[in-house]
Each structure stands twice: as structure tokens, then as C-alpha cells.
Amino acid sequence: MMSILTLASRNLNESEVSMEQNFYDMSDHELLQAKLSIKRDIDRHKKRMEELNGYLNERYFGIARDDLQRQGKDFGTTTVFSDQEDKVKVSIAKKVTWDQQALRDAFDSMNSDDARHYAKVTYSVDERKYTNAPPAIVEKLQPARTVEQGTINVDLVQTEEA
């Protein structure tokens, strides 16, 4: 039987091999080694994708920005054409930040119905502060607190050989 590492090293595409089917046949050591191998591949591909996206951004951002500005927009999605007349869809997103104190002042000056309609208020408690809070505070906050299982991560810890 061929191990997942051998399959990965042959660089077969997903249609040729379903890695998930092979996981059931692997020892713990093979599973952890496969995880390390896949993580290295992912990291390498992420870096390459970042480089490619950077190049594409440099190449098409100015063209797309100019096209959007001709449409009277600063942000949005537009389709431009490559040198080979391929369609290239470019999205320039906007990022909005709000001055928190100015918003508080604005909502305080509105009638309460309008403020409730437009405002989005979220309360949270820093977990470190909660765990270090006096019992009286914990008692008041406890009914509002829900703890759920987060993600599970299993990593290989290599032992040093003597």
C-alpha cells in the first residue's frame, strides 16, 4: 500500500487520489507526518498565491480604479480586459471605520427610536478580566456567559533522540 507521503511527493491531483480515504489506513505517526507535509505544502502555496495576487493587484488596480472613476465610483467591481482580451473582474472594496466617541455623541443626540434603529451595540467581557473578577462580579456576569468548544488542533511534537 502506498503511503500518503509517497502520493503527495508524486504530486497527484485530487481527482487521481482521494487522500481522505487513505487516512483511515495510516498509523498515528503517518497521520502526523502527513499533516506536517500538507501544512508545508499549504504554506508554500499561500506564499506563492500572495506573490501572484500582489502582481495582479499591481497590474490591474490602476486600470480598474480608472474605470470605476469614469463611472463616478471610488469602490466596487468592474470588468476590464487583459492584453489577450480575457475578461478580468476586479473588486475594490471599501473599508469603513467609525469614530466611536463621535458615534456615541450622535446617537445621544437622536431620539431613542432612531438610535436603536441605526446603532449596533455589542457587549463583551475580556475572558482574562472575567476569570480574575471578584466573586460578586462573576455572579452577576455568569448568567450571560456561554462557553462552547472551540477548534481542536492536533500537532506533532517531535521528541529528541538521545
SVG drawing of the C-alpha trace seen along z (x, -y; Angstrom):
<svg xmlns="http://www.w3.org/2000/svg" viewBox="-39 -66 61 68">
<polyline fill="none" stroke="black" stroke-width="0.4" points="0.0,0.0 1.3,-3.4 1.6,-6.0 0.1,-9.5 3.6,-10.9 4.5,-8.9 1.3,-10.1 2.0,-13.7 5.5,-13.5 4.2,-12.3 2.1,-15.5 -1.1,-13.8 -4.2,-15.9 -7.3,-15.3 -9.2,-13.6 -6.5,-10.9 -6.2,-10.2 -8.6,-10.9 -6.3,-11.5 -9.2,-11.2 -9.7,-7.5 -6.1,-6.7 -6.2,-8.4 -8.1,-5.5 -5.3,-3.1 -2.5,-5.2 -0.8,-4.9 -0.7,-7.8 2.9,-8.6 1.9,-8.5 -1.1,-10.8 1.0,-13.3 3.7,-13.2 1.1,-13.7 -0.3,-16.7 3.2,-18.3 3.7,-17.6 0.3,-19.1 1.0,-22.1 4.3,-22.8 2.6,-22.5 -0.2,-24.9 2.3,-27.4 4.3,-27.2 1.1,-27.7 -0.1,-30.5 3.2,-32.4 3.0,-31.8 -0.6,-32.9 0.3,-36.1 3.0,-36.8 0.6,-36.2 -2.1,-38.4 0.4,-41.2 1.4,-41.1 -2.2,-41.0 -3.1,-43.9 -0.2,-45.9 -1.2,-45.1 -4.9,-45.7 -5.6,-48.1 -4.9,-51.3 -7.0,-50.2 -9.9,-49.2 -9.7,-52.3 -9.8,-54.5 -12.7,-52.5 -14.7,-52.9 -13.9,-56.6 -15.3,-57.0 -18.5,-55.5 -18.4,-58.0 -17.4,-55.4 -14.4,-55.0 -15.2,-51.4 -17.0,-48.5 -16.5,-45.8 -15.6,-46.3 -14.6,-44.1 -11.5,-45.1 -9.7,-43.2 -6.2,-41.7 -3.8,-42.2 -5.2,-39.0 -8.8,-40.3 -9.6,-38.0 -12.1,-39.4 -10.6,-40.3 -13.1,-41.0 -11.6,-43.5 -13.2,-44.4 -12.1,-47.3 -13.7,-47.0 -14.3,-49.9 -13.3,-49.7 -15.4,-51.9 -14.3,-52.8 -16.3,-54.9 -15.1,-57.3 -16.6,-55.6 -16.9,-58.8 -18.4,-60.8 -21.0,-58.0 -21.9,-57.9 -22.4,-61.6 -24.5,-61.4 -26.7,-58.6 -27.1,-60.5 -28.4,-63.5 -31.0,-61.4 -34.4,-60.3 -34.2,-56.8 -36.1,-55.0 -33.8,-56.3 -30.7,-55.5 -32.0,-51.9 -32.7,-51.6 -29.2,-52.7 -26.9,-51.7 -25.5,-48.2 -24.2,-47.7 -22.3,-44.6 -21.3,-43.9 -18.4,-41.5 -16.2,-40.8 -12.5,-40.0 -12.0,-36.4 -8.9,-37.3 -10.9,-40.0 -13.8,-37.7 -11.6,-34.9 -9.9,-37.5 -13.1,-39.2 -14.2,-39.2 -16.9,-36.6 -19.7,-39.2 -19.0,-40.4 -18.6,-36.8 -22.0,-36.0 -23.7,-38.9 -22.0,-38.1 -22.3,-34.3 -25.9,-34.0 -24.9,-35.9 -21.9,-33.7 -21.9,-30.7 -18.8,-28.6 -18.6,-26.4 -15.9,-24.2 -13.6,-26.0 -11.5,-24.5 -9.4,-21.4 -5.8,-21.4 -3.6,-18.3 0.1,-18.8 3.1,-16.6 5.7,-17.2 9.0,-15.6 10.9,-14.1 14.7,-14.5 16.5,-11.3 19.4,-10.7"/>
</svg>
